[in-house]
């Protein structure tokens, strides 16, 4: 992923953490673009894979975005629009975290004998 996209992800996460406040507030927030949740989760998984294997992060990000029919510019634009406010960012990153946790549980379940 290019630096601008990584920077947007970092900025949105910082806003989300700063806006968390009371947990019940997050539960009532609607997402502006829920289709970005699995895409962002895939990018986070690509980061983890790059860290674990030493594979080039940019090529893993490109493959993840290609799988969703996006390029880094389109993703960055949509992410910026979806996380315009701190509340938007908080709701978005909570949804990404939930998605990642569900993915881990499904993976663990599929590996069980």
GUTI-396838 format. One record per atom (N, C-alpha, C, CB): residue in three letters; residue number from 1; x, y, z; atom name. Coordinates in pm, 1 decimal, always signed. Glycine has a CB too. Layout:
% GUTI-396838
R/Ala/NUM/X/Y/Z/CA
...
END
This chain:
% GUTI-396838
R/Unk/1/+85.4/-115.5/+0.0/N
R/Unk/1/+0.0/+0.0/+0.0/CA
R/Unk/1/+89.9/+121.6/+0.0/C
R/Unk/1/-97.1/-0.1/+121.0/CB
R/Unk/2/+49.7/+219.2/-70.4/N
R/Unk/2/+129.3/+339.8/-77.2/CA
R/Unk/2/+124.1/+412.7/+56.5/C
R/Unk/2/+80.5/+430.7/-190.7/CB
R/Unk/3/+220.5/+499.6/+77.7/N
R/Unk/3/+226.4/+576.1/+203.0/CA
R/Unk/3/+99.3/+656.2/+229.0/C
R/Unk/3/+345.4/+669.9/+200.6/CB
R/Unk/4/+37.4/+720.8/+126.6/N
R/Unk/4/-85.3/+795.7/+155.5/CA
R/Unk/4/-196.5/+707.3/+211.8/C
R/Unk/4/-134.4/+864.4/+29.8/CB
R/Unk/5/-210.7/+585.7/+159.6/N
R/Unk/5/-316.1/+496.9/+209.3/CA
R/Unk/5/-282.0/+451.9/+350.6/C
R/Unk/5/-334.3/+374.0/+115.8/CB
R/Unk/6/-156.6/+415.2/+374.6/N
R/Unk/6/-115.5/+376.2/+509.5/CA
R/Unk/6/-137.0/+491.1/+606.1/C
R/Unk/6/+31.6/+332.0/+511.3/CB
R/Unk/7/-106.9/+612.4/+562.3/N
R/Unk/7/-127.2/+729.7/+646.3/CA
R/Unk/7/-273.2/+752.1/+678.7/C
R/Unk/7/-71.0/+851.9/+579.3/CB
R/Unk/8/-361.2/+729.6/+580.1/N
R/Unk/8/-505.1/+744.0/+604.5/CA
R/Unk/8/-554.2/+640.9/+704.4/C
R/Unk/8/-583.3/+731.2/+473.8/CB
R/Unk/9/-505.7/+517.0/+690.5/N
R/Unk/9/-545.0/+412.9/+785.1/CA
R/Unk/9/-500.8/+450.2/+926.0/C
R/Unk/9/-485.1/+276.8/+744.4/CB
R/Unk/10/-377.7/+498.4/+940.0/N
R/Unk/10/-325.2/+536.4/+1070.0/CA
R/Unk/10/-403.6/+653.7/+1127.9/C
R/Unk/10/-177.1/+571.6/+1059.3/CB
R/Unk/11/-430.6/+753.4/+1046.0/N
R/Unk/11/-505.5/+870.3/+1093.2/CA
R/Unk/11/-646.7/+831.9/+1135.6/C
R/Unk/11/-511.2/+977.7/+984.2/CB
R/Unk/12/-712.1/+747.9/+1057.6/N
R/Unk/12/-848.1/+706.7/+1092.0/CA
R/Unk/12/-849.2/+626.2/+1221.3/C
R/Unk/12/-909.8/+624.6/+978.2/CB
R/Unk/13/-748.5/+540.5/+1240.8/N
R/Unk/13/-739.9/+464.0/+1364.2/CA
R/Unk/13/-717.3/+556.2/+1482.5/C
R/Unk/13/-628.4/+360.4/+1355.7/CB
R/Unk/14/-631.9/+655.1/+1468.1/N
R/Unk/14/-606.5/+750.2/+1576.5/CA
R/Unk/14/-735.0/+825.0/+1612.7/C
R/Unk/14/-495.5/+850.2/+1536.3/CB
R/Unk/15/-809.8/+866.6/+1511.6/N
R/Unk/15/-936.9/+933.5/+1537.1/CA
R/Unk/15/-1034.0/+840.2/+1608.5/C
R/Unk/15/-998.3/+983.4/+1406.1/CB
R/Unk/16/-1035.2/+714.9/+1565.2/N
R/Unk/16/-1126.4/+618.4/+1625.3/CA
R/Unk/16/-1093.3/+597.2/+1771.9/C
R/Unk/16/-1121.2/+485.6/+1550.3/CB
R/Unk/17/-966.7/+583.6/+1802.9/N
R/Unk/17/-927.2/+561.4/+1941.1/CA
R/Unk/17/-956.7/+684.3/+2026.2/C
R/Unk/17/-778.9/+525.7/+1949.1/CB
R/Unk/18/-937.8/+800.5/+1970.2/N
R/Unk/18/-965.0/+923.2/+2043.4/CA
R/Unk/18/-1112.8/+949.0/+2062.8/C
R/Unk/18/-903.4/+1039.0/+1973.0/CB
R/Unk/19/-1194.3/+889.9/+1979.0/N
R/Unk/19/-1337.9/+916.1/+1983.9/CA
R/Unk/19/-1416.2/+808.1/+2056.1/C
R/Unk/19/-1391.2/+931.1/+1845.4/CB
R/Unk/20/-1348.2/+710.1/+2108.5/N
R/Unk/20/-1418.2/+594.9/+2162.8/CA
R/Unk/20/-1516.1/+631.3/+2274.2/C
R/Unk/20/-1318.7/+495.2/+2214.0/CB
R/Unk/21/-1475.1/+709.7/+2369.8/N
R/Unk/21/-1567.3/+751.5/+2473.9/CA
R/Unk/21/-1637.3/+633.0/+2537.1/C
R/Unk/21/-1669.2/+847.9/+2418.1/CB
R/Unk/22/-1767.4/+636.5/+2536.0/N
R/Unk/22/-1845.2/+530.8/+2596.8/CA
R/Unk/22/-1877.0/+423.0/+2494.1/C
R/Unk/22/-1973.5/+586.8/+2657.5/CB
R/Unk/23/-1855.6/+295.6/+2528.9/N
R/Unk/23/-1877.4/+187.2/+2433.1/CA
R/Unk/23/-2016.6/+184.6/+2372.3/C
R/Unk/23/-1851.5/+57.0/+2499.2/CB
R/Unk/24/-2120.6/+215.4/+2449.5/N
R/Unk/24/-2254.9/+208.9/+2393.7/CA
R/Unk/24/-2274.6/+310.7/+2281.8/C
R/Unk/24/-2357.8/+231.4/+2502.9/CB
R/Unk/25/-2198.5/+420.6/+2281.7/N
R/Unk/25/-2208.9/+519.1/+2175.3/CA
R/Unk/25/-2171.1/+458.0/+2040.4/C
R/Unk/25/-2119.8/+639.8/+2205.7/CB
R/Unk/26/-2069.4/+374.2/+2039.1/N
R/Unk/26/-2022.7/+314.9/+1914.2/CA
R/Unk/26/-2125.7/+219.9/+1855.2/C
R/Unk/26/-1891.5/+241.5/+1936.7/CB
R/Unk/27/-2201.2/+153.7/+1940.0/N
R/Unk/27/-2296.1/+54.9/+1891.2/CA
R/Unk/27/-2407.9/+118.4/+1809.2/C
R/Unk/27/-2354.8/-21.9/+2007.2/CB
R/Unk/28/-2434.4/+244.4/+1829.2/N
R/Unk/28/-2544.8/+309.1/+1759.4/CA
R/Unk/28/-2500.4/+381.3/+1632.6/C
R/Unk/28/-2613.1/+406.4/+1851.6/CB
R/Unk/29/-2369.9/+388.2/+1608.6/N
R/Unk/29/-2321.3/+460.6/+1491.4/CA
R/Unk/29/-2337.9/+376.7/+1365.5/C
R/Unk/29/-2174.2/+500.0/+1509.6/CB
R/Unk/30/-2380.7/+439.6/+1260.1/N
R/Unk/30/-2394.1/+371.2/+1130.8/CA
R/Unk/30/-2267.1/+393.0/+1050.0/C
R/Unk/30/-2519.0/+422.5/+1052.1/CB
R/Unk/31/-2233.2/+295.0/+969.3/N
R/Unk/31/-2116.6/+307.8/+882.2/CA
R/Unk/31/-2157.2/+378.7/+754.4/C
R/Unk/31/-2054.9/+169.3/+850.7/CB
R/Unk/32/-2068.6/+465.2/+706.9/N
R/Unk/32/-2093.5/+534.1/+580.3/CA
R/Unk/32/-2075.3/+438.9/+461.8/C
R/Unk/32/-1999.7/+655.4/+566.0/CB
R/Unk/33/-1978.7/+348.3/+471.0/N
R/Unk/33/-1949.8/+257.2/+359.4/CA
R/Unk/33/-1902.1/+124.0/+415.2/C
R/Unk/33/-1842.8/+317.8/+262.9/CB
R/Unk/34/-1997.1/+36.7/+447.0/N
R/Unk/34/-1961.7/-91.4/+509.0/CA
R/Unk/34/-1886.3/-183.9/+414.0/C
R/Unk/34/-2086.6/-161.0/+558.5/CB
R/Unk/35/-1892.3/-158.4/+284.4/N
R/Unk/35/-1819.1/-243.9/+190.4/CA
R/Unk/35/-1668.4/-227.8/+205.0/C
R/Unk/35/-1860.5/-212.3/+47.2/CB
R/Unk/36/-1623.8/-121.1/+271.1/N
R/Unk/36/-1480.2/-102.1/+294.0/CA
R/Unk/36/-1427.3/-187.6/+409.1/C
R/Unk/36/-1451.4/+44.3/+322.1/CB
R/Unk/37/-1514.8/-239.5/+492.6/N
R/Unk/37/-1471.0/-315.9/+609.0/CA
R/Unk/37/-1389.2/-438.9/+569.3/C
R/Unk/37/-1591.5/-358.3/+691.6/CB
R/Unk/38/-1439.1/-528.5/+483.0/N
R/Unk/38/-1357.6/-645.4/+447.6/CA
R/Unk/38/-1231.5/-607.7/+369.4/C
R/Unk/38/-1440.6/-743.2/+366.0/CB
R/Unk/39/-1237.6/-499.5/+294.2/N
R/Unk/39/-1119.8/-454.9/+219.2/CA
R/Unk/39/-1011.6/-410.0/+316.7/C
R/Unk/39/-1156.4/-339.7/+121.0/CB
R/Unk/40/-1049.8/-329.7/+413.9/N
R/Unk/40/-954.7/-281.4/+513.2/CA
R/Unk/40/-899.8/-397.3/+596.4/C
R/Unk/40/-1020.8/-176.9/+604.3/CB
R/Unk/41/-985.9/-492.0/+630.5/N
R/Unk/41/-939.8/-609.9/+703.8/CA
R/Unk/41/-837.7/-687.1/+621.2/C
R/Unk/41/-1058.6/-700.9/+740.8/CB
R/Unk/42/-863.2/-703.1/+492.5/N
R/Unk/42/-767.4/-772.6/+406.0/CA
R/Unk/42/-633.8/-699.0/+401.0/C
R/Unk/42/-824.3/-787.4/+264.5/CB
R/Unk/43/-637.7/-566.3/+402.1/N
R/Unk/43/-513.6/-489.1/+402.6/CA
R/Unk/43/-437.8/-507.5/+534.1/C
R/Unk/43/-543.3/-340.4/+379.3/CB
R/Unk/44/-509.1/-515.4/+644.4/N
R/Unk/44/-443.5/-541.0/+772.9/CA
R/Unk/44/-382.5/-681.2/+775.5/C
R/Unk/44/-543.7/-524.4/+889.1/CB
R/Unk/45/-453.5/-778.2/+719.3/N
R/Unk/45/-398.6/-914.1/+710.9/CA
R/Unk/45/-276.6/-917.8/+619.9/C
R/Unk/45/-505.3/-1012.4/+659.8/CB
R/Unk/46/-278.4/-838.9/+512.9/N
R/Unk/46/-161.4/-829.2/+425.2/CA
R/Unk/46/-42.7/-770.9/+500.9/C
R/Unk/46/-193.3/-743.0/+301.3/CB
R/Unk/47/-68.3/-671.4/+585.3/N
R/Unk/47/+38.9/-614.9/+668.5/CA
R/Unk/47/+98.4/-721.0/+760.1/C
R/Unk/47/-14.1/-497.2/+752.1/CB
R/Unk/48/+11.8/-798.9/+823.1/N
R/Unk/48/+58.8/-903.7/+913.8/CA
R/Unk/48/+140.8/-1008.1/+837.9/C
R/Unk/48/-60.3/-970.8/+984.9/CB
R/Unk/49/+94.5/-1045.0/+719.5/N
R/Unk/49/+167.8/-1143.3/+638.4/CA
R/Unk/49/+304.5/-1087.9/+598.1/C
R/Unk/49/+86.3/-1181.6/+512.1/CB
R/Unk/50/+308.6/-961.7/+557.9/N
R/Unk/50/+436.2/-899.7/+519.7/CA
R/Unk/50/+532.7/-900.0/+638.5/C
R/Unk/50/+413.7/-754.5/+469.0/CB
R/Unk/51/+480.9/-867.4/+754.2/N
R/Unk/51/+563.8/-865.3/+875.1/CA
R/Unk/51/+615.9/-1005.0/+909.2/C
R/Unk/51/+483.9/-808.9/+993.4/CB
R/Unk/52/+530.0/-1104.9/+895.0/N
R/Unk/52/+567.1/-1241.6/+932.2/CA
R/Unk/52/+658.2/-1309.4/+831.2/C
R/Unk/52/+443.8/-1324.2/+949.9/CB
R/Unk/53/+640.1/-1278.8/+703.1/N
R/Unk/53/+712.3/-1352.6/+599.9/CA
R/Unk/53/+820.8/-1272.7/+529.5/C
R/Unk/53/+616.2/-1402.1/+499.0/CB
R/Unk/54/+815.8/-1141.4/+544.4/N
R/Unk/54/+911.6/-1057.8/+472.7/CA
R/Unk/54/+872.7/-1030.8/+328.7/C
R/Unk/54/+1045.8/-1121.6/+475.8/CB
R/Unk/55/+754.0/-1076.0/+288.7/N
R/Unk/55/+706.2/-1047.5/+153.4/CA
R/Unk/55/+685.9/-896.5/+139.0/C
R/Unk/55/+573.4/-1124.8/+123.0/CB
R/Unk/56/+699.6/-845.4/+17.9/N
R/Unk/56/+682.8/-701.1/-2.1/CA
R/Unk/56/+540.4/-654.6/+29.4/C
R/Unk/56/+718.4/-663.8/-145.8/CB
R/Unk/57/+531.1/-561.3/+120.7/N
R/Unk/57/+401.9/-508.3/+165.1/CA
R/Unk/57/+322.5/-447.9/+48.5/C
R/Unk/57/+422.9/-402.5/+274.5/CB
R/Unk/58/+390.0/-372.1/-36.9/N
R/Unk/58/+319.7/-307.3/-148.3/CA
R/Unk/58/+252.8/-407.8/-240.4/C
R/Unk/58/+416.0/-221.8/-228.2/CB
R/Unk/59/+322.6/-516.8/-270.8/N
R/Unk/59/+262.3/-615.1/-361.8/CA
R/Unk/59/+146.6/-688.9/-294.2/C
R/Unk/59/+368.5/-716.2/-409.7/CB
R/Unk/60/+156.5/-712.8/-163.8/N
R/Unk/60/+45.5/-776.8/-92.6/CA
R/Unk/60/-75.4/-683.7/-86.3/C
R/Unk/60/+88.7/-817.5/+49.8/CB
R/Unk/61/-50.4/-555.2/-64.7/N
R/Unk/61/-161.1/-458.6/-64.2/CA
R/Unk/61/-224.7/-449.2/-201.7/C
R/Unk/61/-112.1/-319.9/-19.2/CB
R/Unk/62/-141.4/-445.9/-304.2/N
R/Unk/62/-193.4/-437.7/-441.0/CA
R/Unk/62/-281.0/-559.1/-470.7/C
R/Unk/62/-77.4/-428.2/-543.7/CB
R/Unk/63/-235.7/-677.9/-430.1/N
R/Unk/63/-313.8/-799.1/-453.7/CA
R/Unk/63/-446.4/-795.4/-378.0/C
R/Unk/63/-233.5/-922.7/-412.8/CB
R/Unk/64/-443.0/-746.1/-254.9/N
R/Unk/64/-566.5/-736.6/-176.4/CA
R/Unk/64/-665.2/-639.7/-241.2/C
R/Unk/64/-535.5/-691.8/-32.5/CB
R/Unk/65/-614.7/-524.5/-282.6/N
R/Unk/65/-702.4/-426.5/-347.2/CA
R/Unk/65/-752.7/-476.6/-482.1/C
R/Unk/65/-629.2/-293.7/-365.2/CB
R/Unk/66/-665.8/-541.2/-559.3/N
R/Unk/66/-707.0/-598.6/-687.6/CA
R/Unk/66/-821.1/-698.2/-668.4/C
R/Unk/66/-587.8/-667.2/-756.6/CB
R/Unk/67/-812.1/-776.8/-561.2/N
R/Unk/67/-916.0/-875.0/-532.4/CA
R/Unk/67/-1052.2/-812.8/-508.0/C
R/Unk/67/-876.9/-956.3/-413.5/CB
R/Unk/68/-1051.1/-685.8/-471.9/N
R/Unk/68/-1176.3/-613.4/-448.5/CA
R/Unk/68/-1207.4/-515.0/-560.9/C
R/Unk/68/-1169.7/-539.3/-315.8/CB
R/Unk/69/-1127.7/-519.6/-667.1/N
R/Unk/69/-1152.7/-433.4/-782.3/CA
R/Unk/69/-1119.4/-286.4/-759.1/C
R/Unk/69/-1295.1/-444.9/-822.1/CB
R/Unk/70/-1024.2/-258.7/-670.1/N
R/Unk/70/-986.5/-120.8/-640.0/CA
R/Unk/70/-837.3/-99.7/-660.7/C
R/Unk/70/-1025.4/-84.5/-496.4/CB
R/Unk/71/-799.7/+25.6/-675.6/N
R/Unk/71/-658.1/+60.3/-669.2/CA
R/Unk/71/-640.6/+145.7/-543.9/C
R/Unk/71/-609.4/+136.6/-800.1/CB
R/Unk/72/-516.2/+179.0/-510.8/N
R/Unk/72/-491.0/+250.1/-385.5/CA
R/Unk/72/-555.5/+388.4/-382.9/C
R/Unk/72/-341.9/+263.1/-362.7/CB
R/Unk/73/-563.5/+454.7/-496.5/N
R/Unk/73/-625.7/+587.8/-501.0/CA
R/Unk/73/-775.5/+580.0/-472.8/C
R/Unk/73/-601.8/+653.3/-637.8/CB
R/Unk/74/-842.1/+485.8/-536.5/N
R/Unk/74/-986.4/+470.4/-515.1/CA
R/Unk/74/-1015.0/+432.2/-370.1/C
R/Unk/74/-1044.7/+363.9/-610.9/CB
R/Unk/75/-931.9/+342.1/-316.0/N
R/Unk/75/-950.1/+302.8/-176.3/CA
R/Unk/75/-930.3/+422.7/-83.7/C
R/Unk/75/-852.3/+189.8/-138.8/CB
R/Unk/76/-825.0/+499.0/-106.1/N
R/Unk/76/-796.3/+615.7/-21.6/CA
R/Unk/76/-911.2/+716.2/-25.0/C
R/Unk/76/-666.1/+683.7/-66.8/CB
R/Unk/77/-966.8/+740.4/-142.2/N
R/Unk/77/-1080.0/+833.5/-154.7/CA
R/Unk/77/-1201.2/+783.1/-77.6/C
R/Unk/77/-1117.0/+854.0/-302.5/CB
R/Unk/78/-1232.4/+655.7/-95.5/N
R/Unk/78/-1348.7/+599.1/-26.9/CA
R/Unk/78/-1328.4/+595.5/+124.1/C
R/Unk/78/-1377.4/+458.5/-78.7/CB
R/Unk/79/-1206.0/+563.1/+168.1/N
R/Unk/79/-1178.0/+559.7/+311.0/CA
R/Unk/79/-1189.6/+699.3/+371.7/C
R/Unk/79/-1038.4/+501.8/+336.7/CB
R/Unk/80/-1136.4/+798.8/+302.8/N
R/Unk/80/-1145.8/+936.3/+352.7/CA
R/Unk/80/-1291.6/+978.7/+364.4/C
R/Unk/80/-1069.3/+1033.3/+260.2/CB
R/Unk/81/-1373.5/+941.7/+266.5/N
R/Unk/81/-1514.9/+976.3/+270.2/CA
R/Unk/81/-1587.1/+902.2/+382.9/C
R/Unk/81/-1580.4/+944.7/+135.8/CB
R/Unk/82/-1550.0/+777.5/+405.3/N
R/Unk/82/-1618.2/+695.1/+505.5/CA
R/Unk/82/-1579.5/+732.0/+648.3/C
R/Unk/82/-1587.6/+549.1/+481.3/CB
R/Unk/83/-1467.7/+799.1/+664.8/N
R/Unk/83/-1418.9/+831.2/+799.3/CA
R/Unk/83/-1400.0/+982.3/+815.7/C
R/Unk/83/-1286.0/+757.7/+827.4/CB
R/Unk/84/-1496.9/+1058.3/+769.0/N
R/Unk/84/-1488.4/+1205.0/+772.9/CA
R/Unk/84/-1481.5/+1261.1/+913.9/C
R/Unk/84/-1606.6/+1264.9/+702.1/CB
R/Unk/85/-1552.6/+1201.2/+1004.8/N
R/Unk/85/-1555.3/+1251.4/+1142.4/CA
R/Unk/85/-1495.3/+1146.9/+1235.8/C
R/Unk/85/-1700.4/+1286.9/+1185.9/CB
R/Unk/86/-1464.2/+1189.8/+1356.2/N
R/Unk/86/-1411.0/+1097.0/+1455.8/CA
R/Unk/86/-1511.4/+985.1/+1485.1/C
R/Unk/86/-1375.6/+1172.1/+1585.5/CB
R/Unk/87/-1637.6/+1019.8/+1488.0/N
R/Unk/87/-1741.0/+918.6/+1513.0/CA
R/Unk/87/-1747.2/+818.6/+1398.4/C
R/Unk/87/-1878.7/+985.3/+1532.6/CB
R/Unk/88/-1735.9/+867.0/+1274.1/N
R/Unk/88/-1732.9/+776.7/+1158.0/CA
R/Unk/88/-1614.1/+682.0/+1167.8/C
R/Unk/88/-1726.2/+857.2/+1025.7/CB
R/Unk/89/-1498.1/+737.6/+1201.5/N
R/Unk/89/-1376.8/+656.1/+1211.6/CA
R/Unk/89/-1389.8/+552.6/+1322.1/C
R/Unk/89/-1254.5/+744.6/+1236.8/CB
R/Unk/90/-1447.1/+591.8/+1435.1/N
R/Unk/90/-1464.5/+498.0/+1546.3/CA
R/Unk/90/-1555.2/+382.2/+1507.1/C
R/Unk/90/-1522.0/+570.2/+1668.6/CB
R/Unk/91/-1667.4/+413.3/+1442.6/N
R/Unk/91/-1759.9/+308.4/+1399.3/CA
R/Unk/91/-1694.8/+219.0/+1295.5/C
R/Unk/91/-1888.6/+369.5/+1342.8/CB
R/Unk/92/-1622.0/+279.3/+1203.9/N
R/Unk/92/-1556.9/+203.5/+1098.0/CA
R/Unk/92/-1452.8/+107.5/+1155.4/C
R/Unk/92/-1491.5/+298.4/+997.2/CB
R/Unk/93/-1366.5/+156.2/+1240.9/N
R/Unk/93/-1262.0/+69.8/+1294.2/CA
R/Unk/93/-1315.2/-33.8/+1391.8/C
R/Unk/93/-1157.0/+152.7/+1361.6/CB
R/Unk/94/-1424.3/-5.1/+1455.6/N
R/Unk/94/-1487.4/-109.0/+1537.5/CA
R/Unk/94/-1538.4/-220.9/+1446.1/C
R/Unk/94/-1604.4/-49.6/+1623.2/CB
R/Unk/95/-1597.9/-184.7/+1334.2/N
R/Unk/95/-1647.0/-284.3/+1238.7/CA
R/Unk/95/-1532.0/-365.6/+1180.5/C
R/Unk/95/-1725.6/-216.4/+1126.0/CB
R/Unk/96/-1419.0/-299.7/+1150.3/N
R/Unk/96/-1301.9/-372.7/+1098.5/CA
R/Unk/96/-1250.9/-469.9/+1203.8/C
R/Unk/96/-1188.9/-274.2/+1056.7/CB
R/Unk/97/-1241.1/-426.0/+1327.8/N
R/Unk/97/-1194.4/-512.6/+1436.3/CA
R/Unk/97/-1287.2/-632.7/+1452.7/C
R/Unk/97/-1185.4/-433.8/+1568.5/CB
R/Unk/98/-1417.1/-608.0/+1451.5/N
R/Unk/98/-1514.6/-717.4/+1462.0/CA
R/Unk/98/-1498.1/-815.1/+1345.8/C
R/Unk/98/-1659.1/-661.8/+1464.8/CB
R/Unk/99/-1478.8/-761.7/+1225.5/N
R/Unk/99/-1461.4/-845.8/+1107.3/CA
R/Unk/99/-1335.9/-932.7/+1121.2/C
R/Unk/99/-1452.7/-758.5/+979.9/CB
R/Unk/100/-1227.3/-872.8/+1167.0/N
R/Unk/100/-1102.7/-948.4/+1184.6/CA
R/Unk/100/-1118.5/-1056.0/+1291.3/C
R/Unk/100/-987.5/-854.1/+1221.9/CB
R/Unk/101/-1186.3/-1024.3/+1400.8/N
R/Unk/101/-1207.8/-1124.5/+1505.4/CA
R/Unk/101/-1291.4/-1240.7/+1453.8/C
R/Unk/101/-1275.7/-1061.2/+1626.8/CB
R/Unk/102/-1393.3/-1212.0/+1375.2/N
R/Unk/102/-1476.7/-1316.6/+1316.4/CA
R/Unk/102/-1394.3/-1402.4/+1221.4/C
R/Unk/102/-1597.0/-1255.3/+1242.4/CB
R/Unk/103/-1307.9/-1339.4/+1143.4/N
R/Unk/103/-1222.6/-1412.3/+1049.5/CA
R/Unk/103/-1129.3/-1506.4/+1123.5/C
R/Unk/103/-1141.7/-1314.8/+963.2/CB
R/Unk/104/-1072.7/-1461.0/+1234.3/N
R/Unk/104/-981.8/-1544.9/+1313.0/CA
R/Unk/104/-1056.6/-1663.8/+1370.2/C
R/Unk/104/-916.3/-1463.6/+1426.4/CB
R/Unk/105/-1174.4/-1641.3/+1425.1/N
R/Unk/105/-1253.4/-1750.4/+1482.5/CA
R/Unk/105/-1290.4/-1850.9/+1374.4/C
R/Unk/105/-1380.7/-1695.7/+1550.7/CB
R/Unk/106/-1333.4/-1804.6/+1258.0/N
R/Unk/106/-1368.7/-1896.0/+1148.5/CA
R/Unk/106/-1247.5/-1975.8/+1104.3/C
R/Unk/106/-1427.0/-1818.2/+1029.2/CB
R/Unk/107/-1132.1/-1913.1/+1098.6/N
R/Unk/107/-1009.5/-1982.5/+1058.8/CA
R/Unk/107/-972.5/-2088.0/+1161.5/C
R/Unk/107/-894.0/-1883.0/+1041.0/CB
R/Unk/108/-978.8/-2050.1/+1288.8/N
R/Unk/108/-947.2/-2146.2/+1394.5/CA
R/Unk/108/-1043.6/-2264.7/+1391.7/C
R/Unk/108/-951.6/-2077.8/+1531.9/CB
R/Unk/109/-1172.1/-2237.8/+1369.8/N
R/Unk/109/-1272.0/-2344.1/+1362.6/CA
R/Unk/109/-1245.7/-2437.9/+1245.0/C
R/Unk/109/-1411.8/-2284.1/+1351.3/CB
R/Unk/110/-1202.7/-2381.3/+1133.7/N
R/Unk/110/-1179.2/-2465.0/+1015.9/CA
R/Unk/110/-1052.2/-2550.5/+1031.3/C
R/Unk/110/-1168.2/-2377.0/+890.6/CB
R/Unk/111/-964.2/-2511.6/+1120.9/N
R/Unk/111/-841.0/-2587.3/+1144.2/CA
R/Unk/111/-857.5/-2694.7/+1250.0/C
R/Unk/111/-730.0/-2494.1/+1184.6/CB
R/Unk/112/-967.4/-2688.9/+1325.7/N
R/Unk/112/-990.1/-2787.2/+1431.2/CA
R/Unk/112/-1024.2/-2922.7/+1370.4/C
R/Unk/112/-1102.7/-2740.9/+1525.7/CB
R/Unk/113/-974.6/-3030.2/+1434.1/N
R/Unk/113/-1004.7/-3165.1/+1381.3/CA
R/Unk/113/-1149.5/-3204.3/+1398.7/C
R/Unk/113/-917.7/-3268.1/+1448.9/CB
END
